[in-house]
Amino acid sequence: MDVAAIKAYADRHLEGVFHLMEETLSSDVSLLDATNRSVLDSGGKRIRPLLTLLSAGACGERTPDTDRVAAAAEILHNATLLHDDVVDGAATRRGRPTVMSQLGGHASVLIGDYWLARAMNLILDTESHTQDYIRLLSRTLDDLARGEILQLQKSECCDTAFEDYLTIIRCKTASLFEACARTGALSGNASGEQVEALGRFASNLGIAFQIKDDILDFVGGDIGKPAGQDLEERKVTMPLLSALATVPEDRCREIRARLAEGGHEQEILAFVRAQDGTALAQEVLESYIDKAVGCLAVLPESEEKRHLVSLARYSSIRKQ
């Protein structure tokens, strides 16, 4: 696993994508333009556009459409974050004040809508597979909305089961990962078999990626939000689910009732630690990484394939 090589690849190949994002989001409305620049400057992991570029390179070559779909995916992702901050009432993201906290919820929603529209315009500018790209990203938006609503529903009574949790993270995280890989592969003129393989790879990677974020919420890490926030929002995630699976049903009901009541976050954190919930969640995460890497067997050997494997393995040990 060569993290330095992935970073060097990203530094070398993502510059054009970022420039395209800046061009696409430019506006003659000064408040909108200044806010767009501030959001862009806040950075983030940029894993989604990187996944798009690597998928294109792993089965073909990077084309102008590759940059367009990579930029569109990252713009779409940030649009959903602008909306999520309103839903969650988030004051900070990535260690910086959110648009919602600075300009209000209405402005954050409207700016998110603008970003969604600009992402779609980029897709409409593609030279081939345009309908396929639209279909993939439209399905992703559908998944994101369904996942968010299901999570809201489940947080009301804290009865999230394992299958509910998987549905939520498939919709909220893995769906966009999969769309990035599939659109990237299509832009690189991949075969149908390669598109399917990369889609499965990215879906499994997305699940593992979200489980890692959920683990970091319990153990601490630079994930752009305060540690323990998931419990404060009454979200049942993999570490808690793993811990609950080790105790009798009456104890499970007790813990879930405490979570629903609120104010018992430290008690629940102690329970998860006592039951090795984060270690058990890590085992689940690593099983999805193994599934992801196995999906790449159909691809020819290349620098990009090696980076995809490293990216998956890095998801297991990252601290942010």
N, C-alpha and C positions, 0 to 999 in steps of 0.2 A: 504494500500500500504506500504510494508515493504522493502525499498531500501536497508537497512543494511542486511537483510536476503538474498536478491539477490546477494549482493557483497560477503557475506560469502560463498554462494553456488558457485559462480564463482571462488573465491580464492581456494576453496576445490577441484573443479572438472576440472578446466581448465589447471592446471599445466601439466598434461600428454599431453594435446593437444599442448601446447607451446613447450614442449620437443620434440614432434614428428615433429613440424614445424622446429625446429633447426636442427634436424637430417636430415630431408628431403632436406633442403636448403644448407647443408654443401657442400663445394666445395674445390677442391685442387688448384683452381685458386685464389691466395691471394687477388687480388683486388675484385673479385666477392664475396668471402667469407666475407671480411671485410665490404663490402657494404651491404650484406644480414644481417649481424649482426646489423649494424647500423639501418637499416629499422625496423628490429624486435624490437630493443630496443626503438624505437620511440613510441611504444605502440599503442594508439587508443582506441576506445570504446570496441572492442572485442565483440560486440553484436551479430555478426553472428555466431561464434562458440558457444557462450552461447545459442543462439536460437536453434542450432542443438542439443546440449546436453539436454536442457529442453524438446524439442520435443520428443527425444528418451525416456526420463524418464517419460514423461506424459502418455505414452501409452504402455510402455513395460519396457525395462531395457537398460542401457548403455552397449554396446558391443565394442570389439576392432574396429569394423567397424565404430562405432559412432565417435571415436577419429579420425579415418582416414578421414571421410567425413567432420568433423568439421575443421580439420587442412587444408584440401584441399580448403574448402570454404574461409577461412581467407587468405590463400596464393593467391588464385584467386583474392580476393578482393584487396589485396595489389598490385598485378600485374596490375590490371586496374588503380589503382592510379598512378603507375609509368608511365603508358601510358598517363593518363589524365594530369599529370603535364607537359608533353611535349605539348599536345594540347593547354592547358591553358597558357603556359609560366609561370608556377607558380615557384616563387623563394623559398617559404616556405610552409611547411605542418606540422600541429601539432606543430607549433612554432619552427620548425627546418628547416635548409636548405634542399631543395629537392635534390635528386640524379641528376636531370637535371641541377640544378644550380651549382652543384659541379663538375660533370663529363661530362655534356653535354647531349643533347637530344638523340644522337645515343646510348650512354651508357644506358640511362634510358629505352629506348625502348628494347634494348637487354636484360637487366636485368629483365624487365617485362616479356619478352618472356620466359626467364629461369624459372621464378616463375610459369608461366602458365604450362610449361612442367612438373615441379615438382608436381604441383597440380594434373595433369592428372595421373602421376605415382602413386600417393597415391590412387587415385580412382581405378586404375588397380590392386592394391594390396588388395582390399576388397575381402571378402570371399563369399558374397552373394549380390544379387541385383545390381551387377556391371553394367550391361547394363542400368538399371534404373537410376543409379547415373550419368553415362556418358550422357544419354539422357537429364537429368535435367540440368546438368551443361553446356552442349553444347547449349541448348536452352537459358540459361542465358547469355552466351557469345554472342549469336546472338542478344538477346534483348539489351544488353549493347551497342553493336556497333550501332544498329539501333537508340537507344535513343540518343546517343552522336551525331550521324549525323543529326537527326531531330532537336536537340537543336542548332547545328551549322547553319543549314538551317534557322531556325526561328530567330536566332539572327542577321541574315543579314538584315532583314527588320522589326524586332520587332513586328510581327503580330501574335505572339503566342496567340491562343484562349484557353479557359478552357480545352477543350478536348485534344488539343495538349499538354498542360502542363501535364495533367494526363497520357497521353501516354508516355511522356518523363520520368516522375518519376516512372511510373510502370516499364519501361524498365531499367532505370539506377539504381534504388534503390530497388523497391519492388520485382523485379524478383529474385535477389539473396537472399533476405529475404525468399521468398517462397521456393526457392531451398534448403536453409538450413533447413527449417522446414520439408520439404518432405523427404529429404535424412536422416535427423535425425530420423523421424518417421519410415521410412523403416528399418533403422539399428536397431531399437528397436522392430522390428517385429510387427508393428502396423497393424490394420485392414485397409481395403480400405477406409472405412468411416472415420477413424481417420486421415489417410494420407490426405484425401481431406479437412477435417476440419482444420487441422493444416496449410495446404497450403493456405487456404482462410484467416485464422488468420494472417499469416505472410505477405501475400500480402497487406492486409489492414493496418497492423502495419508498413510495409515499406513505404506506401504512407504517413501515419501520421508522420513517422520519418523524411521523406524528407521535408514535409511541415514545420515541426518544425525547421529544419536547415534553410529553406528559411525565416522563421520569424526571427530567430536569426541573419540572415544577415542584417536585417533592424534595429533590436533593440539592437544588440550587444550581443556577447556570445562567449565562447571558442569553436569554431567549426573548428579550424585549418586553418582559412583564414581571411583576414582583413574584417571588417564590410563594407558593401556597395559594395563588389567586384562583386556581381551578376549584379548590375546596370552598373558598369564599363564594364562588359562583355556583356551588352545589353541583359541580360536574363530577361524574363518576368515570374515572379513566383507568387505564390498564394497571397501574400500581395498586390502586384500591381494589379493583376487581380481582387481581391476583391474590391480595391479602384476604379478601372475603372468601375466596375459594378454599382457604385452609382451615376455616372455622365452621362450627355447626350453624344451622339455619337460624336459630334464635339469636345467636351473636351477630349474624349478618343483618337481621332485622333491626337489632339495637343500633348498630353502627349507621345504617341507612337512616334511621329515625333521628339520630344525632346530627347527621349531615343536613337533613331536611329542616331541622329546628334552627340550625345556624349557631355560630358562636362556639363551636366545639372543634375548631380546626386543629388545634394543637393536640387534642386527645386523639383525633383521627390520624394525624401524622405519626404519633407515637404508636398507634395500632399498626399502621402500615410498616413501620420500621421493625416492630416486634415480630411481624409475620414475614419478614423479608420480601415485602411486596415489590420493591423496586428491582431486586435481583431476579425475582420470578418474571417480572415484566421484561427485563433485559433478555431473558431466555426466549420469550415470545418474539421480541424484536429481532433477535439474531436468526430465528427460524425464517422470518420473512426476508431477511437479507440473503440467506442461503437460497431461498426460492428465487429471488430476484437475479442473483448471479447465475443460477442454473438456466435461466431463460436466455442468456446471451450465447449459449453454445452454438446456435445456428449462425452466428455472425463470424465473418472472417477475422483473423488476427489483425489488429491495427492499434495505433496510438490511442484512438478514441475509445475502442473497446477496453483497453487497459485502464483508461481513466474512468470509464463507467463502473468497472469492477472496484477500483479504488474509492470512487465516490460512495458506492454502496457500503464498503467495509468501513469507511470513515464515519458513516452515519451511526455506527455502533459505539464509537468512542468519543464523538464530538462533545464539547462542553458548552456550545452555544448554538 
